[in-house]
C-alpha cells in the first residue's frame, strides 16, 4: 500500500482520523463479527452487547496505525487488532462485575442485564477466543507480547482491588494500577504494528513507549472526568470511582494537600465507598488543584508519547498517532 505523506504542520482532526482508518477499521469489525459467533445463544447475545455497543476502539486502532506507520500492507493487522479488542472487552466484563457497575458506554452493563455469572463466563470465553485467534499470526514474539500484557492486566486489576477503600494509597501505587489495567495493553497494541512489519528493534521500542504513555494519559483523563464531566457525556455514572472506594489521583492529591477537615471528608468517603458528599468532595478537588494536577500529568504523558515517535518516517499514520496523544487529553468523554 503506498504511503500517504502529509506535511508536518497539516492540521488533523477526528474526522481526518476516521477517514484515514475507515476501511481498515471495517476490516477489523468484520473479523470481530466473524469470531464472535458461538452455538451458545447467551454468548452471542452478551458479547455482541458490549463489543458492538460502540466505544472508541482506540486499542485496535493503535494496531492499525502503528502497522501502517511501519509500511505494513498485509491482512494480519486486522486479526490482531480484533484480538486486542477481545482482550480489552473481557477485562470490561470482569471489571463491571467487580465494581458492581450498572452503566457502560451509556448503556446497561452486561452483568446488570444477564447477571454476574454470565458476564464472568463470557469474559472468559472472549479471553480464550483471543488466544485462539492470536495463534493464527504464527508469531511467538507477538504471542509472548500479548500473553504478558494479559497477565499484567490481571495483576493490575488485583492491585486495584487491594487499593479499594484504602485512603492511604500512595501516588506510586496508583501509577502501578493504571499501568497494569490500562497502559500495558496500549503499549502492546502499538508494538504489534512494528512486529508485524519486521521493523527494527528500535522502532518497536519507540512505538511501545508511545503506547505506554498514551495509555497513561488516557487513564489519567478518565479519572479526572469522574469528577468533572456529566454522566450523559461520559456514558457512565459520574462519581462511580468514589462509590467504589477507588483512591484515584484526584483524591490522592486532594488528601495530600487539603486541610485536616478536607482530608477527613475524603478519607471517610473512600473508606465507606460513599457518594453522599460527592459535591463537597468535588469542591475540595477543585480547591486543592487536584484536577489540574491530574490533567497536567496527563498532558506530560501525552507529550512524552509524541516525543518517542518523533523519529518515525513522516506519514499520515504518524500524524494520526500524534493526534491521538493530543486527543487523549483534550477529550470530554
Protein Blocks (a to p, Z undefined) as FASTA:
>chain_A
ZZddddfklccdfklmmmmmmmmmmmmmmmmmmmmpcfblklmmmmmmmmmngpjhlmmm
mmmmmmmmnopabfklmmmmmmmmmmmmmmmmmmmmmnopabeehiacfklmnojklmmm
mmmmmmmmmmmmmmmnopaklmmmmmmmmmmmmmmmmmmmmmgopakbcfklmmmmmmmm
mmmmmmmmmmmmmmmnopafklmmmmmmmmmmmmmmmmmmmmmmmmmpcfklnopaehkl
mmnopacfklmmmmmmmcfklmmmmmmmmmnopaklmmmmmmmmmmnommmmmmmmmmmm
mmmmmmmmmmpccdfklmmmmmmmmmmmmpcZZ
